[in-house]
Amino acid sequence: METLHPGVYVEEVSSGVNPVTSLGTSTAAFIGAAEKGPVDKALLITSVLAFQQNYGNHLKDQWLSHCVQQFFANGGGRLYIARVIPQTGSVTAEQEYQRGFALLDAITDINLVAVPGVGTPSMIRYGAEYCQQRKDCFFIGEMALSDDSARKAGDFIKNLNCKCSYGAVYFPWLKLKAMRRASAGPQFIPPSGAIAGLYARTDAVRGVWKAPAGTHASLNGVVGLSVNISDAEQDILNPSGVNVIREFPAHGIVAWGARTLGTQTDPEFRYVPVRRTAIYLQQSIYRSIGWAVFEPNDENLWSRLRLNIQHFLTRLFRAGAFQGQTQNQAFFVKCDSETTTQIDIDNGMVNLVVGFAPLKPAEFVMLKFSQKTGVSSRGDQLAPRSS
């Protein structure tokens, strides 16, 4: 600023704060066969009507349209559709679905991915590993309708060679309201559409750190299940990472599990909300610190990075996203001469270390009862006397 005459001069000084922007968590993408629509790109739709206008109505022996309806009925709001052409032969068909994944590569705001009705081990593995490679989305898988018992579900998960925490599998299939055997549609539909909608609803009401399961996690429009699982049967399935959908008299049909495919191999990310919270934090911070590229690599830059990320995590702490009664217990941000050495500086690198204490669901609520023995002295005094 030039000071050419006596007087008061005003200059705006930057605070150095570049806020970390919270990204969305519930935009879904479904890959499946449709009556019409483009096959060279994925379209974003925000309603069932938009799906029907762009992709048509139900196709026989295909479940995409039914799962789209369930997604919006259960709280979903944004959905990409990657259309594939039905093929004969299981190998050919899965190759076509894998081509559908490629249509999602250029879309950066996808958080949830599903392939409705294709409940094979190879497809679940492909979907979960696709999300793991991207590191910004989560795969919702399911089994086949023929997997209609706890024993078959247990065998399915044992034979699944994918053990990464970027996916989950749900069981069994759902029966919808007003669906009859004589209708053109299927009697039962896969659960991935309803579950994706439930994820979106839970995120909007409670946050991505809340498990999309429990008595509040009812599935709208669902009147039955292809098989009912007992407590004893879920005792076997739950530790293996099968998320069972159950029916309870007081609560209806609800999601009664929130475990990832990494339940046994990656216990740190055993729970769906922990993995999805980590994805949310990583991507929100990653996409908000691009301004730091080519800045002078010194304490001034490090302190600005710490300040921006601490502000972001503090907002989440106040919203109840982390464990701990204080911020120091809930998270930390480290970016200084210990994380970024002179060698790192010479190589043009800045190292940030961010840690958080995730909320884990109260999966097992223990009740302990004991009998009260003896009679209080006051009770003795007030006891009636015999004449």
N, C-alpha and C positions, 0 to 999 in steps of 0.2 A: 504494500500500500504506500503510495506516495503521499508525503505530508508537505504540501506546498504553501499552505496558509495557516495561520494560527486558528485553532478551534478544536472541536471534539470529533474524533473519527471513530467509526463503528466497523468492526471486523468480526466475522463469524469464524469461530474456531471449532474444528471437528472434535467430537468427544472421543473418537477412536473406536466407537462401538459399531460393530457390524453384526446385527442380531442374527442368531441362528434361527432359521425358519422351520417350523414344525411341518413335516410332510404328512400327506394323507396315509392312511393305513388300511383302507377297506375297498379300494378299487380292484375289482376282480376281472379275470379273463377266463372264458370257457372256450374249449376247443371241441368242435363236434360237427356232425352232419346236419345240414339244413335244407329246406325245400328250394331256396334260391339265395342269391346274395353273392358278393365278391369272394373269390378264392385267393386273391393276390394281396390282400391286406385285411387287417382286423379293424372293425368299426366299433366306435364307442356308442352304446345305447344307454338310455336312462329310464326306460319303461318297457313294459310288456308290449304296448302298442307299437313302440319304435322297433322292437324285435320283429313283430309280425309284418310291419311295413317293409323292412329290409330283408328279412330272412324267411318269411312265410309262416305256415302253421305246422302242426305236428307231422312228423314222418313216422311211418310204421317201423317198429323195432328200433327207433332212435329216441334218445332221451334229452337232447339238448333243449328243446322248447319247454318241456316240463320243468327242467331244472332252472331255466331262466325265470319262469313264473314263480318258482319257489324262492329264488334269490330275492326278488323284489317283494314277495309276500312276507319274508322274514326280516326285512330291514335293509336290504341292499339298495344302493342308489346309483352306482356307476359300474358298467360292465362292458368289457371288450369281447367281441365275438370273432373267433378265428374259424372260418368255415372250412371243412374238409369234404371231399367227395367220398361217399361210401364205397368200399372196395370189397371184393370177395377174397376170402382167405385171411386168416388171422395175421400172418406175417405182413402181407401187403397192406392190410388195414392199419396196423401199428406204424408202418413206415409213413402212411399218409397222415396219421395223427402227429408223428414227429415233425413232418413238414409244417403242420399247424403251429408247432412251437416256434418255428423260425419266423412266423409272421409277427411274433411278439417281441423279437429281438430289438427292434428300433423304438419300442414304446417304453418310456422310462417311469411312468406313474402306476405301474401294475404292482399290486401287493399280494394278491391271492390268485392261484392258478388251479384249474380243475379240468378234467377230461370226463364229463358226465357219462356214466354207463360203461366205461372201459376199465373194469376192475381186474386187471391182470398184474401179476408181480412185475413183469417187464415194464409196463406203462407207469406203475407207481415209482419204480426205480428211476426211470427216465425223467419223470416229472420232478421228483425230489432233487435229483442231481442237477437238473436244469436250474432249479431255484438256488441251489447251493453255489453253482457257478456264477449266477448273476449276483447273489448276495443281497437282493433287494425285494424278494418275494417269498411266498410260502405255498407249498403244494398241498391241496386237500384231496386225498385219495379215498378209494372205497373198494370193496370186494365185489364179486359177481353175485347175481341173484341166487345162483346155485349154491353159493356158500351160505347155507341156511341152517347151520347149527353151530354151537360153540366149538365142537370138535373140528369142523371144517375151517372155522375162523382161526383156530389155533394152529392148524396145519398150514394155513395160508401165510400167517405171519412168520412161522418158523422157516418156510421156504423162501421168504422175501430176502434177497441179498442186499437190500438197501438199508443201511442203519444210520443214515445221516439225520440231523435234527431239523432240516429244512422242509419236512413234510410230516403229515399225520394221516392215519387211515381210520375210517369210520365204518361201523357195522351195526345193524343190518340195513336193508332197503326199507323204504317208506310206502305206506298206503295213503293215498290222498282222498280228500273229501269228494263225494259224488262220483267216484270212479267205480264202474261195474265191469264184470267179466265180459258182458256183451258189447262194451264200448270199443271204439277203435283204438283207444290208447291202452297202455300197459296197466295191469292191475297194480303193480308196484313200480316205484321209480327209485333211482339211486339217490343217496343222501347228500351228495356234494353240493348241489344247488342250495338246499335249505341250510346246510352248515355254513356255506360262504355268506349267506344272508345273516345268519346268526352272528358270525364274526363281526360283520359290519354293524349290526345293531348293538352288540356289546361294546364295540369301540366307541360308538357315538354316545352311549349312555354312561359308561364307566371308564373307558380308556383301553388302549391296547394291552395294558398290563393286567387287565382283569381276565381271568380264564373264561372262555366262552362255553361254560358248562355249569350245571347246577339246577336247582329248582326254578330259577328265573329263566333258564335257557330252553323255554318251550318252543316247539316247532309249529308254527302257524299252518293251518290247513291240513295237518296230518292227523289221520284218525286211527292208524294202526301200523304195525310193523310186520315184516315178512317172517320174523321169529322173535319170540320174547325170551330174554336171557334172565336167568336167576342170579341171585347174589353169589351162589357157589360157583356158577359158571364164569361170572365176571372176575371172581377171585383168581382164575387161571389166566384170563385174557388181559386184564389190566396191567400186570407186571410186564407183559410182552409188548405193550404199546398199542393195543387195540382199543380204540375209543368206542365204547358201546353206547348205543341209543336205547334208552329204557322207557318203559311206561309205568307210571306210578299213579295210584288212585287219586291222590290229593293234588298232583301237579301236572298230570297229563303226560305227553310224550316229550322227553327232554334229552339233551346231550348229557351223558353221565361219565365223561372222560375228557381229559385235556392233556394227553401225552403225545410226544413226538415219536418218530421212528427211531430216534437216538436214545430211547429210554434206557436201554441196557449198555450201549456202547459209548454214549456221551451224556452221562448223568448230569453234568453241569447245565445242559440244555434239555433236560428231561421233559419240561412242561412247555406246552404251546405258548402261553403268554410270555415266558422268559425269552424264548427264541425270537418271538415277534417283537418284543420290546427292544431286544438287542439290534434287530434289523432296523427298527424305527430310529433308534439313537444313531447308529452308524451312518445311515443314509441322510438323516437330517443334518448331522454335523459335516459329513463329507461334502454335501452339495452347498453348504453355506460358507465354506472357508476358502473358496477359490480365489477370493481377493488377495490372499496371502502369497500367491505365486508371484515371484519376482520382487517381492518386498525385501528390504535389507534384513538379513538373517541375524538379528541381534536381540537383546533383551527387550527392546521396545516391541518387536513383533511378537515375541513369546508372551509378554504380558497382555497384549491385545487379544491374542488367541485364548489365553486362559480366561480373561474377562468375559469374552463373548460366549464361550462354552459354559462357564459357570453361571451366567445369567440364564441361559437356556435350561440347564439342569435344575437350577433353583426354582424356576417356574413349574417344572415337572414334579419336583419334591413337594411343593406346596399343593399340587393337585393330587398328591397321594400315590405317585408312581413308584416310589422306592421304599425299602425298609429303612428303619432308623428314626430316632426322635430328633436328631440334628442333621444339618447338612454334612458335617464331617463324617457322620455314620452312614449317610446315604450315598455319597459319591465323592470322587476326587478328580481333579484335573491337574496334570503335571506336564509342564513344558518349560524347561530351563536348561542350564548348562550341564545338568546331569543326564537329561534325556537326549540333548543335542550337543555332542562333543565337538571339539575343534575339527576333528576328522570329518564329522557329519557336515559341519559348516563348509569345509573345503569342497565337499562333494555336493553342495547345494541342497542338503536335506534338513528338514525340520521334523522332529519326532514328538508327537503328542501321545500321552498316555491318559486314557479316560477309564475310570472304573465306576461301577454302580452296584448297589445292593438290590437285586431284583426281588419283587414280591413273588412268593411262591404260593400256590393255592393250598388252602387247608383241606387236603385230599382226605385225610382221616381225622375225624372229630371224635375224640375219645370221651366217653361218659363213664364216670366212676361213681358207684352207688354204695352206700353202707347203711345198715340199720341203726337207728338210735336205740340204745338200750338203757334201762333204768327209768325212773320217774323223778321229775324235778321236785325239790323240797316244797316249792310253792304248790305243786300239784298235790303233794301229800296233805298240805294244810287245808286245801279246798275240797278234798275228797269227803263225800257224805259219810256220816257216822251212823252205825246201826243203833237202833233204840234198844 
